């Protein structure tokens, strides 16, 4: 089988997360260790290479969220909670 492309790996990882029994929360307010552990597990299962040195220098984060939040994940303000 051919190696996964970067986008295939990202879609595959997201698909795997949605199939997990236990919910996983990622945000700037949560411990990153769980996310890193899941990424490592996925990479190992798919025989993906380790990140290269200074890989983060080539990374670009989107400046805005391209899709609206799902209806069941309202922000604290939308949910009526104080910010």
C-alpha positions in Angstrom: 0.0 0.0 0.0 1.2 3.5 -0.8 2.1 5.9 2.0 -0.6 8.3 3.2 -0.4 11.9 2.0 -0.4 14.6 4.7 -4.0 15.4 4.0 -5.1 11.8 4.0 -3.4 11.3 7.4 -5.2 14.4 8.8 -8.6 13.2 7.6 -7.8 9.7 8.8 -6.9 11.0 12.3 -10.0 13.1 12.5 -12.1 10.1 11.4 -10.5 7.9 14.0 -11.2 10.5 16.7 -14.9 10.6 15.8 -15.0 6.8 16.2 -13.6 6.7 19.8 -16.1 5.7 22.5 -14.7 8.3 25.0 -14.9 12.0 24.0 -11.6 13.8 23.6 -11.4 17.5 24.1 -8.7 19.6 22.4 -8.4 23.3 23.3 -5.9 25.9 24.6 -7.5 25.2 28.1 -6.7 21.5 28.2 -3.6 19.4 28.8 -1.9 18.8 25.4 -0.5 15.4 26.5 -3.6 13.5 25.5 -3.6 15.0 22.0 0.1 14.2 21.6 -0.5 10.6 22.8 -3.3 10.1 20.3 -1.3 11.6 17.5 1.6 9.3 18.4 -0.7 6.2 18.5 -2.1 7.1 15.1 1.3 7.7 13.5 2.6 4.4 14.8 -0.5 2.5 13.6 0.0 4.0 10.1 3.8 3.7 10.1 4.2 7.5 9.6 7.6 9.1 10.0 8.7 11.0 13.1 8.4 14.8 12.7 11.6 16.3 11.2 13.7 18.8 13.2 12.2 22.3 13.1 9.0 21.0 11.4 7.0 23.7 13.2 8.8 26.4 11.2 6.9 25.2 8.1 3.5 25.0 9.9 0.8 27.6 9.3 -2.3 27.8 11.5 -5.5 29.1 10.0 -6.3 32.6 11.3 -10.0 31.9 11.7 -12.2 28.9 12.0 -13.4 28.0 8.5 -16.6 26.2 9.6 -19.2 27.1 12.3 -19.2 25.2 15.5 -21.4 22.2 15.7 -24.8 22.9 17.3 -23.9 20.8 20.4 -20.7 22.6 21.1 -21.9 26.2 21.8 -19.3 28.6 23.1 -19.7 29.7 26.8 -21.3 32.9 25.6 -23.8 31.1 23.4 -24.5 28.8 26.3 -25.3 31.7 28.6 -22.2 31.1 30.8 -20.1 34.1 32.0 -16.9 34.6 30.0 
